[in-house]
Amino acid sequence: MANLNELSESIGSQFRDLGGLHPGLWPLAPRLLTAFALLIGLVALGWFAYWDGQLTELDVGQQEEQKLKDSYKQKMQQAISLDALKEQRKLVLQYVATMEKQLPSKAEMDALLSDINQAATGRGLTFDGFKPGQPAVKDYYAELPIDIKLVGSYHDMGEFVSDIAKLPRIVTLNNLAIAASKDNTLVLDVVAKTFRYLDPEEVATQAALKKGAKK
């Protein structure tokens, strides 16, 4: 304990009366403590003035590197699946072309209406009403509803529906309603909807109308 006290007293004595001395003449302990304090100060100054900015740039660079890696992986996956996407596009285009072929032109609509009429009379059904409605024009096709009222047997009506489904053109039957008539036959009320594609002039008209509506 005495040695520790003596050592403490010896070190403490080195810090006395330093005010008038040049730092180079100070005892060892004050010089070491001052040098250590200067070292800490220089490290702190270097951190805030130089290293902190570089570390921030390094962090930003690492984040950018990760983004580039993720982008590269995504593009690689897209490149790998490109062939499959091309095949899917071909199938979609083929499907669209097939559907378009099932849409009659404006000139072919009369023939299609005749086919619907023939499908009914060919099954022994009697027309009690056949009233085409106002066409609903869409972007590239027009929808034509037809209110139909047929009289006949249940079996013949079923065959008529089956024949409509077999037509090469698209015809849908909507809002079917069957009721009994006075002579033991049935009355079928149905809305047949058929579709046709628009000719170039009609497409241009629709585009102009849509453009005008946006303005």
C-alpha positions in Angstrom: 0.0 0.0 0.0 2.9 2.3 0.8 4.4 1.7 -2.7 1.1 2.6 -4.3 0.9 5.8 -2.3 4.4 6.7 -3.2 3.7 6.0 -6.9 0.6 8.1 -6.8 2.4 10.9 -5.1 5.2 10.7 -7.6 2.9 10.9 -10.6 0.9 13.7 -9.0 4.0 15.7 -8.3 4.8 15.6 -12.0 1.6 17.7 -12.7 2.5 20.5 -10.3 3.9 23.8 -11.4 3.6 23.2 -15.1 2.2 26.6 -15.9 5.5 28.3 -16.7 7.3 25.4 -18.4 7.5 24.7 -22.1 5.6 21.4 -22.9 8.8 19.9 -24.1 10.2 20.3 -20.6 7.3 18.7 -18.8 7.8 15.4 -16.9 7.0 12.1 -18.6 3.5 11.6 -17.2 2.0 15.0 -18.4 3.6 14.6 -21.8 2.2 11.1 -22.2 -1.3 12.2 -21.1 -1.2 15.2 -23.4 0.0 13.1 -26.3 -2.8 10.6 -25.7 -5.4 13.5 -25.5 -4.0 14.9 -28.8 -4.3 11.5 -30.4 -7.9 11.1 -29.3 -8.7 14.6 -30.7 -7.0 13.8 -34.0 -8.9 10.6 -34.4 -12.2 12.3 -33.6 -11.4 15.2 -36.0 -10.5 12.7 -38.8 -13.7 10.7 -38.2 -16.0 13.7 -38.6 -14.0 15.5 -41.3 -13.0 12.5 -43.5 -13.9 8.9 -42.5 -17.6 9.5 -41.7 -18.2 10.8 -45.3 -16.3 7.9 -46.8 -18.2 5.4 -44.7 -21.5 7.0 -45.9 -20.4 6.8 -49.5 -19.4 3.2 -48.9 -22.8 2.4 -47.5 -24.5 4.1 -50.5 -22.3 2.1 -52.8 -23.2 -1.2 -51.2 -26.9 -0.4 -51.4 -26.5 0.5 -55.1 -24.6 -2.7 -55.7 -27.4 -4.7 -54.1 -29.9 -3.0 -56.3 -27.9 -3.8 -59.4 -27.6 -7.4 -58.3 -31.4 -7.7 -57.8 -32.0 -6.0 -61.2 -29.6 -8.5 -62.8 -31.3 -11.4 -61.3 -34.7 -10.1 -62.5 -33.5 -9.6 -66.0 -31.9 -13.1 -66.0 -35.2 -14.6 -65.0 -37.0 -12.6 -67.7 -34.5 -13.8 -70.3 -34.9 -17.4 -69.2 -38.7 -17.2 -69.5 -38.6 -15.2 -72.7 -39.1 -18.2 -74.9 -42.1 -19.4 -72.8 -43.6 -15.9 -73.0 -43.2 -15.9 -76.8 -45.0 -19.2 -77.1 -47.8 -17.9 -74.8 -48.1 -14.8 -77.0 -48.4 -17.0 -80.1 -51.2 -19.0 -78.5 -53.0 -15.9 -77.4 -52.8 -14.4 -80.9 -54.0 -17.7 -82.4 -56.9 -17.7 -80.0 -57.8 -14.1 -80.8 -57.6 -14.8 -84.6 -59.9 -17.8 -84.1 -62.4 -15.7 -82.1 -62.3 -12.9 -84.8 -63.1 -15.5 -87.5 -66.2 -16.3 -85.5 -67.4 -12.7 -85.7 -69.2 -12.0 -88.9 -68.8 -8.8 -90.8 -71.6 -6.3 -91.4 -72.3 -7.9 -94.8 -72.5 -11.4 -93.2 -75.1 -10.5 -90.5 -78.1 -11.3 -92.8 -76.7 -14.8 -93.4 -76.3 -15.3 -89.7 -79.8 -14.2 -88.9 -81.0 -16.6 -91.6 -79.0 -19.4 -89.9 -80.8 -18.7 -86.6 -84.2 -18.7 -88.4 -83.3 -22.0 -90.1 -82.2 -23.6 -86.8 -85.7 -22.9 -85.4 -87.8 -23.9 -88.4 -85.7 -26.9 -89.0 -86.7 -28.2 -85.6 -90.4 -27.6 -86.2 -90.6 -24.5 -84.0 -93.0 -21.7 -84.9 -91.9 -18.0 -84.6 -94.2 -15.9 -82.6 -91.7 -13.0 -82.6 -88.3 -12.2 -84.1 -87.3 -8.6 -83.2 -83.6 -7.5 -83.7 -82.7 -4.8 -81.2 -80.5 -1.8 -81.3 -76.8 -2.8 -81.8 -74.4 -1.9 -78.9 -71.2 -0.8 -80.5 -68.0 -1.5 -78.5 -64.3 -0.7 -79.4 -63.9 -3.2 -82.2 -67.1 -5.1 -82.3 -70.9 -4.6 -82.2 -73.4 -6.7 -80.1 -76.8 -7.3 -81.7 -79.6 -8.5 -79.4 -82.6 -10.3 -80.9 -85.8 -10.9 -79.0 -87.2 -14.3 -80.1 -90.4 -16.0 -79.2 -90.8 -19.6 -80.3 -93.7 -22.1 -80.0 -93.2 -25.8 -80.0 -92.3 -28.9 -77.9 -89.8 -29.1 -75.1 -87.7 -31.6 -77.1 -87.6 -29.4 -80.2 -86.6 -26.4 -78.2 -83.7 -28.4 -76.7 -82.6 -29.4 -80.2 -82.8 -25.7 -81.3 -80.5 -24.6 -78.4 -78.1 -27.4 -79.4 -78.1 -26.3 -83.1 -77.4 -22.7 -82.1 -74.4 -23.8 -80.1 -73.0 -25.6 -83.2 -73.2 -22.5 -85.4 -69.8 -21.4 -86.8 -70.5 -17.9 -85.6 -70.8 -16.8 -82.0 -74.4 -16.7 -80.8 -75.4 -16.7 -77.1 -78.9 -17.3 -75.7 -79.8 -15.2 -72.7 -82.8 -14.7 -70.4 -84.5 -17.9 -71.4 -88.1 -18.3 -70.1 -90.4 -21.2 -70.9 -94.2 -21.1 -70.4 -97.1 -23.4 -71.3 -99.5 -22.3 -74.0 -103.2 -23.1 -74.4 -102.7 -25.9 -77.0 -100.3 -28.0 -74.8 -97.2 -26.6 -76.4 -94.5 -24.5 -74.9 -93.5 -20.9 -75.5 -89.9 -20.0 -75.4 -88.9 -16.3 -74.8 -85.2 -15.8 -75.3 -82.7 -13.0 -76.2 -80.2 -14.2 -78.7 -77.0 -12.1 -78.9 -74.7 -12.2 -81.8 -71.6 -10.2 -82.5 -69.9 -8.8 -85.5 -66.6 -7.0 -85.9 -66.6 -3.3 -87.0 -65.4 -2.3 -90.4 -62.5 0.2 -90.6 -64.8 3.2 -91.0 -66.7 2.2 -87.9 -63.5 1.6 -85.9 -62.3 5.1 -86.9 -65.6 6.6 -85.9 -65.4 4.9 -82.5 -61.9 6.1 -82.0 -62.9 9.7 -82.8 -65.9 9.5 -80.4 -63.7 8.2 -77.6 -61.1 10.9 -78.3 -63.8 13.6 -78.2 -65.2 12.2 -75.0 -61.7 12.5 -73.3 -61.4 16.1 -74.4 
